[in-house]
Every structure is written in C-alpha cells, then in structure tokens.
C-alpha cells in the first residue's frame, strides 16, 4: 500500500519517490523520442543528400556504343587482396573534357556569346599509374588536325570518316562517344573512363573549394575571356579561374598552346587546394564540392554513381601536385594551315606508347 505525506524531516515520504521516478521516466522517454527523431531526420537528410547527388550525374554508355572496335585496355589487374573493401590500385586512362556548352542560364552567362551546340574546349588524357600515387596529364590542343573516324550517332546511323579536320569537331558532331573514339584513334590508347564538366560546374567547384592560387608569368588582358591580370600570384574565385582556363588571345601569340599552359597551371592549383582542404572535417563544404562536381558532370556508365565516383576519389588519395606531370601532346604547325597543328612524330607516338 502506498504511503503518502511528509516524513519526520519534512521530506516527501517514500510514496512520493514513485511520483518523482515516474516524472524522470517520462522526461527520459521524451528526450529519447527527441533524440530518435533527430536521428531519423538526420538519416533522412543524409539519404536525401545521397539521392540528390547520385541523381545529379548524367552518363553515356560509351562501351556499348563503341563495342569491340577499340584498342585493347592497358589497365593493370591489381593483386587480389584479403580485404574485400580494398581500393583498386590498377592503372587507368581517363579522357577528361571541358565542354563550352552554353546550355542553361549559368553556362550562357559564364560563356558569353551566342554560340550554339558544344565543343570540347579542353581535352586531357589523364593516365594514372599503377599504385595510383602518380599520374600524367596530357593536353590535346583543340586546334589539332586529325582523322576523325566514323562514329555512331545517338539517333542512329553513323558519321563519315573525315580527314584533316579539327579535333574538337568530334565532340560537336557526335558527343562523348565520338570524342572517345577520336582520341582512341589518335593515340591507340584505350580510354577506361570518360569525365566531362561544363563552365558552371568548373566555376562552382573552384568556389566550393575556396578558390585557387595561381602564378602567371606575364600580364593577361583578354577581351574574349574578360580577364585582366598582372603577372604574379593571384587567388581566383570560380568565375575568374574559368576565365583563366579560357584565356587564349590575351597571352603569347594567341594560340591554343598558350591557353593549355594556363589550364595546366590550374590543374596543379586545384590539386594543391584539394590537398589543403580537409573536406572530411567540414561536411557542409564537402557537400558543396560534391554538389558542384556531380551537378555539372557527364561520365561513362562505369562512373555514373556516387559510390563509383567516391571509390575513384578514395583510390587517388595518394596523388599530389608534385606527383602529377602535365605535358602537351607534341605538335608542329600543320602544312595546310599555319593556324592549325598536327601531331609531331615520332614524339607524339612515343608519348602515347608510354601510357599504354
């Protein structure tokens, strides 16, 4: 039977302890419900973020489109590991394109002009060494005259073989599939993956990383890219970094080779900035970077999920700017047009051979 009232010392009698225990129990249950609710909301937020980032990525099934009519893959097979979760360590060749598409308001604003369609404004073959602690980035000048092979078209049929045509016409005519096939025809190197980013994606990535620091060797004043810089070291936001990547007429002789030199500086600067930014301790910034990358990305189907992209990124953690070599495919002025270039042989062939 419950005992109520006050004890001799004025404190609540034993029966009141049950009441206080009940109140504590109720409070604990309420706190537990709040905590559980926070966990559910947190899990929902994480789930939504993953879904959003995963669905940002656009992809093209290049392997199916090109079939077996391709160079043999030089990808090395890593030694089997006892750990099923071990990251891959084999070599890779990735074609990275920067598209000058004006599709969408942001791309139109950043790109300017009234250009229609899209071209490969930047083309780099990224060779990742076995072990994934070193890499070679080879830039292909967009003004290079090449033999463009017959390419399958998304609408059916195929393009005609074209001789002595601009390299960047492949993407303009047949999209990523034709760009990959043209690069493989030029280099006889199998592209294991394809990654494409547009104007706004590059600018957002730089901004999400907090900008990049680059050093220019000469003054830049380019009316087309709207960039004016004095020679020296500068910290650039996304818009100005993009303008630097597009600068051509404001430096040197106005050729594409000068622009490639600036783009290679940006590659090094981005690697340095990524290394200096501890994204794992700043989830908000990590999300901004991931959203910037995935929102403007087109890949092959082997990299079209957040899990696959994350796995690739984790496998490249050993890369740093001092272990990445940037070079340009050796070229000489084209005999048919001094404003165009052609691959210089045997130097170009020897370079591609080293990446197989």
C-alpha positions as CSV (number, residue, x, y, z in Angstrom):
1,X,0.0,0.0,0.0
2,X,1.4,3.4,-0.9
3,X,2.4,5.7,2.0
4,X,1.8,9.4,1.5
5,X,2.6,12.6,3.4
6,X,5.8,14.0,4.9
7,X,8.3,12.2,7.0
8,X,9.7,13.5,10.2
9,X,12.4,15.5,8.5
10,X,9.9,17.3,6.2
11,X,10.9,15.4,3.1
12,X,8.4,13.6,0.9
13,X,7.5,10.2,2.3
14,X,8.6,7.1,0.5
15,X,5.4,7.0,-1.6
16,X,6.4,10.3,-3.4
17,X,9.6,8.8,-4.7
18,X,7.5,6.8,-7.1
19,X,6.0,10.0,-8.4
20,X,9.4,11.6,-9.0
21,X,10.7,8.4,-10.6
22,X,7.7,8.5,-12.9
23,X,8.4,12.1,-13.9
24,X,12.0,11.3,-14.6
25,X,10.9,8.3,-16.7
26,X,8.6,10.5,-18.7
27,X,11.3,13.1,-19.2
28,X,13.8,10.4,-20.3
29,X,11.2,9.0,-22.7
30,X,10.6,12.4,-24.1
31,X,14.4,13.0,-24.5
32,X,14.7,9.6,-26.1
33,X,11.9,10.4,-28.6
34,X,13.5,13.8,-29.4
35,X,16.9,12.0,-29.9
36,X,15.3,9.3,-32.1
37,X,13.5,12.0,-34.1
38,X,16.8,13.8,-34.6
39,X,18.4,10.6,-35.8
40,X,15.5,9.9,-38.2
41,X,15.7,13.4,-39.6
42,X,19.5,13.2,-39.8
43,X,19.2,9.9,-41.6
44,X,16.5,11.3,-43.9
45,X,18.8,14.3,-44.7
46,X,21.7,12.1,-45.4
47,X,19.5,9.8,-47.6
48,X,18.1,12.8,-49.5
49,X,21.6,14.2,-50.0
50,X,22.9,10.9,-51.3
51,X,19.8,10.6,-53.6
52,X,20.3,14.2,-54.8
53,X,24.0,13.8,-55.6
54,X,23.5,10.4,-57.2
55,X,20.8,11.7,-59.5
56,X,22.9,14.8,-60.4
57,X,25.2,12.6,-62.5
58,X,24.5,12.2,-66.2
59,X,26.1,9.3,-68.1
60,X,26.7,7.9,-71.6
61,X,27.1,4.2,-72.3
62,X,30.3,4.5,-74.3
63,X,31.3,0.9,-74.1
64,X,28.0,-0.3,-75.6
65,X,28.1,2.4,-78.3
66,X,31.7,1.5,-79.4
67,X,31.6,-2.2,-78.9
68,X,34.9,-4.1,-79.5
69,X,36.3,-1.8,-82.2
70,X,38.7,-0.2,-79.8
71,X,42.3,-0.5,-78.6
72,X,43.0,-3.2,-76.0
73,X,42.8,-2.0,-72.5
74,X,46.1,-1.5,-70.8
75,X,44.5,-1.4,-67.4
76,X,46.6,-3.5,-65.0
77,X,44.9,-6.1,-62.8
78,X,45.7,-5.5,-59.1
79,X,46.9,-8.4,-56.9
80,X,43.9,-9.8,-55.1
81,X,43.6,-8.5,-51.5
82,X,42.5,-10.3,-48.4
83,X,40.2,-7.3,-47.8
84,X,37.1,-7.2,-49.9
85,X,36.9,-3.5,-49.3
86,X,40.4,-2.7,-50.6
87,X,40.5,0.2,-53.0
88,X,41.6,-0.6,-56.6
89,X,45.2,0.2,-57.4
90,X,45.5,-0.6,-61.2
91,X,46.4,1.9,-63.8
92,X,43.7,3.9,-65.6
93,X,43.3,6.2,-68.6
94,X,40.6,8.8,-68.3
95,X,39.5,11.2,-71.0
96,X,38.6,14.5,-69.3
97,X,36.7,17.1,-71.4
98,X,35.8,20.6,-70.5
99,X,32.6,21.5,-72.6
100,X,32.0,25.0,-73.8
101,X,28.2,24.3,-73.9
102,X,26.1,27.4,-73.3
103,X,23.1,25.3,-72.3
104,X,21.4,26.8,-69.3
105,X,21.4,30.3,-67.9
106,X,24.6,29.9,-65.9
107,X,26.7,28.4,-68.8
108,X,25.4,31.2,-71.1
109,X,26.3,33.9,-68.6
110,X,29.8,32.4,-68.0
111,X,30.5,31.6,-71.6
112,X,29.0,34.7,-73.2
113,X,28.5,35.0,-76.9
114,X,25.7,33.3,-78.8
115,X,27.3,30.0,-79.6
116,X,25.1,27.1,-80.2
117,X,25.9,23.5,-79.7
118,X,29.0,22.5,-77.7
119,X,32.6,21.7,-78.3
120,X,35.4,20.2,-76.3
121,X,37.0,23.4,-75.1
122,X,39.6,21.4,-73.1
123,X,40.8,17.9,-73.7
124,X,43.1,16.0,-71.4
125,X,44.1,12.3,-71.2
126,X,44.8,11.5,-67.6
127,X,47.0,8.5,-67.1
128,X,47.0,7.2,-63.6
129,X,50.0,5.0,-62.8
130,X,49.6,1.5,-61.2
131,X,49.6,2.1,-57.5
132,X,47.7,5.4,-58.1
133,X,50.4,7.6,-56.5
134,X,51.5,9.3,-59.7
135,X,49.8,10.5,-62.9
136,X,50.5,12.1,-66.3
137,X,48.0,14.6,-67.7
138,X,48.4,15.0,-71.5
139,X,46.6,18.0,-73.1
140,X,45.4,17.7,-76.7
141,X,45.2,21.1,-78.5
142,X,41.7,21.7,-79.8
143,X,43.3,23.1,-83.0
144,X,44.9,19.8,-83.8
145,X,44.0,18.4,-87.3
146,X,43.1,14.7,-87.1
147,X,41.4,11.9,-88.9
148,X,38.0,11.7,-87.3
149,X,36.8,8.1,-87.5
150,X,33.2,7.0,-88.3
151,X,31.2,7.4,-85.1
152,X,27.8,6.0,-84.1
153,X,25.2,8.7,-83.6
154,X,22.6,8.6,-80.7
155,X,19.8,9.0,-83.3
156,X,21.1,6.0,-85.3
157,X,23.4,5.7,-88.2
158,X,27.0,6.9,-88.1
159,X,29.2,9.8,-89.2
160,X,31.5,9.7,-92.2
161,X,35.3,9.4,-91.8
162,X,36.8,13.0,-92.0
163,X,40.4,13.7,-92.8
164,X,42.4,16.8,-91.7
165,X,39.5,18.0,-89.5
166,X,39.7,19.9,-86.2
167,X,40.0,17.6,-83.2
168,X,37.2,19.3,-81.2
169,X,34.7,18.7,-84.1
170,X,34.4,15.1,-82.9
171,X,32.5,16.2,-79.7
172,X,30.5,18.8,-81.6
173,X,29.3,16.2,-84.1
174,X,29.0,13.0,-82.2
175,X,29.2,13.9,-78.5
176,X,31.2,11.9,-75.9
177,X,31.1,8.7,-77.9
178,X,32.8,10.3,-80.9
179,X,35.2,12.2,-78.7
180,X,36.4,9.0,-77.1
181,X,36.6,7.2,-80.4
182,X,38.6,10.0,-82.0
183,X,41.0,10.1,-79.0
184,X,41.5,6.4,-79.2
185,X,42.1,6.6,-82.9
186,X,44.6,9.3,-82.5
187,X,46.5,7.7,-79.6
188,X,45.8,4.0,-79.9
189,X,45.2,4.1,-76.1
190,X,42.0,2.7,-74.6
191,X,40.1,5.2,-72.5
192,X,38.9,3.3,-69.4
193,X,36.6,6.2,-68.3
194,X,35.2,9.5,-69.5
195,X,34.5,12.6,-67.5
196,X,33.1,15.9,-68.8
197,X,32.4,19.1,-66.9
198,X,30.9,22.3,-68.2
199,X,31.5,26.0,-67.5
200,X,29.3,26.4,-64.4
201,X,30.4,23.1,-62.9
202,X,34.1,24.2,-63.0
203,X,33.3,27.6,-61.5
204,X,31.2,26.1,-58.7
205,X,33.9,23.5,-57.9
206,X,36.5,26.2,-57.5
207,X,34.2,28.3,-55.3
208,X,33.3,25.3,-53.2
209,X,37.0,24.7,-52.6
210,X,37.5,28.3,-51.5
211,X,39.2,29.4,-54.7
212,X,42.6,28.5,-56.2
213,X,46.0,30.2,-56.1
214,X,47.9,30.5,-59.4
215,X,51.0,32.4,-60.6
216,X,51.1,33.9,-64.1
217,X,54.3,34.6,-65.8
218,X,53.0,37.6,-67.9
219,X,50.3,40.2,-67.9
220,X,46.9,39.0,-69.2
221,X,44.4,41.2,-70.9
222,X,41.9,39.1,-72.9
223,X,38.7,40.8,-74.2
224,X,37.1,37.4,-75.0
225,X,37.5,35.8,-71.6
226,X,37.1,39.2,-69.9
227,X,40.2,38.6,-67.7
228,X,42.8,41.2,-66.8
229,X,45.6,40.1,-64.5
230,X,49.1,41.4,-63.8
231,X,51.9,38.9,-63.8
232,X,52.3,37.4,-60.4
233,X,50.4,35.3,-57.8
234,X,46.6,35.6,-57.6
235,X,43.9,33.9,-55.6
236,X,41.0,33.4,-58.0
237,X,37.3,32.6,-57.4
238,X,35.4,30.3,-59.7
239,X,34.5,32.9,-62.3
240,X,38.0,34.2,-62.7
241,X,39.5,30.7,-62.7
242,X,37.2,29.8,-65.5
243,X,38.2,33.0,-67.4
244,X,41.9,32.0,-66.9
245,X,41.1,28.5,-68.3
246,X,39.5,30.1,-71.4
247,X,42.1,32.8,-71.9
248,X,43.8,32.5,-75.3
249,X,44.1,35.8,-77.1
250,X,45.5,37.8,-74.2
251,X,48.7,35.9,-73.9
252,X,51.6,34.8,-76.1
253,X,50.7,34.6,-79.8
254,X,47.1,33.9,-79.1
255,X,47.3,30.2,-80.0
256,X,45.7,27.3,-78.1
257,X,49.1,26.3,-76.8
258,X,49.3,29.3,-74.5
259,X,45.8,28.5,-73.1
260,X,46.9,24.9,-72.4
261,X,49.8,26.2,-70.3
262,X,47.3,28.2,-68.2
263,X,45.0,25.2,-67.9
264,X,47.8,23.0,-66.7
265,X,48.6,25.6,-64.0
266,X,45.0,25.4,-62.9
267,X,45.2,21.6,-62.7
268,X,48.2,21.9,-60.3
269,X,46.4,24.6,-58.3
270,X,43.3,22.6,-57.9
271,X,45.3,19.6,-56.6
272,X,47.0,21.8,-54.1
273,X,43.8,23.3,-53.0
274,X,42.1,19.9,-52.6
275,X,45.1,18.7,-50.6
276,X,45.0,21.8,-48.3
277,X,41.2,21.5,-47.7
278,X,40.3,18.8,-45.2
279,X,36.8,18.1,-46.5
280,X,36.2,15.2,-44.1
281,X,36.1,17.7,-41.2
282,X,33.8,20.1,-42.9
283,X,30.7,18.2,-44.0
284,X,29.0,21.4,-45.4
285,X,31.9,22.2,-47.7
286,X,32.2,18.5,-48.6
287,X,28.5,18.6,-49.7
288,X,29.1,21.8,-51.7
289,X,32.0,20.3,-53.5
290,X,30.1,17.1,-54.2
291,X,27.1,19.1,-55.4
292,X,29.2,21.3,-57.7
293,X,31.0,18.3,-59.2
294,X,28.0,16.0,-59.7
295,X,25.6,18.7,-60.8
296,X,27.6,19.5,-64.0
297,X,29.2,16.1,-64.7
298,X,28.7,13.6,-67.5
299,X,30.5,10.3,-67.2
300,X,30.7,6.9,-68.8
301,X,28.4,4.3,-67.1
302,X,31.3,3.0,-65.1
303,X,31.4,6.2,-63.1
304,X,27.8,7.2,-63.0
305,X,27.0,6.7,-59.4
306,X,28.1,8.5,-56.2
307,X,29.6,5.3,-54.9
308,X,31.7,4.7,-58.0
309,X,33.0,8.3,-58.1
310,X,33.7,8.2,-54.4
311,X,35.7,4.9,-54.8
312,X,37.7,6.5,-57.6
313,X,38.4,9.6,-55.5
314,X,39.4,7.5,-52.5
315,X,41.8,5.4,-54.6
316,X,43.5,8.7,-55.7
317,X,44.2,10.0,-52.2
318,X,47.9,9.4,-52.7
319,X,48.1,11.8,-55.6
320,X,49.6,15.3,-55.0
321,X,50.6,18.1,-57.4
322,X,54.3,17.1,-57.2
323,X,53.4,13.5,-58.4
324,X,51.4,14.7,-61.3
325,X,53.2,15.5,-64.6
326,X,51.4,17.9,-67.0
327,X,52.5,17.8,-70.7
328,X,51.1,18.7,-74.1
329,X,50.9,16.3,-77.0
330,X,53.9,17.2,-79.2
331,X,52.7,19.1,-82.2
332,X,54.0,21.1,-85.2
333,X,52.3,23.7,-87.4
334,X,50.0,22.0,-90.0
335,X,51.4,22.2,-93.6
336,X,48.0,23.0,-94.8
337,X,47.2,25.8,-92.3
338,X,49.7,27.7,-90.1
339,X,46.9,28.4,-87.7
340,X,46.4,24.7,-87.0
341,X,48.7,22.0,-85.7
342,X,49.3,18.3,-86.3
343,X,50.9,15.6,-84.1
344,X,54.7,15.6,-84.2
345,X,56.1,12.2,-84.9
346,X,57.7,10.1,-83.6
347,X,57.5,12.1,-80.3
348,X,53.7,12.0,-80.0
349,X,53.6,8.3,-80.7
350,X,56.3,7.6,-78.1
351,X,54.3,9.6,-75.5
352,X,51.2,7.6,-76.1
353,X,53.1,4.4,-76.1
354,X,54.3,5.2,-72.6
355,X,50.7,5.4,-71.4
356,X,49.5,2.0,-72.7
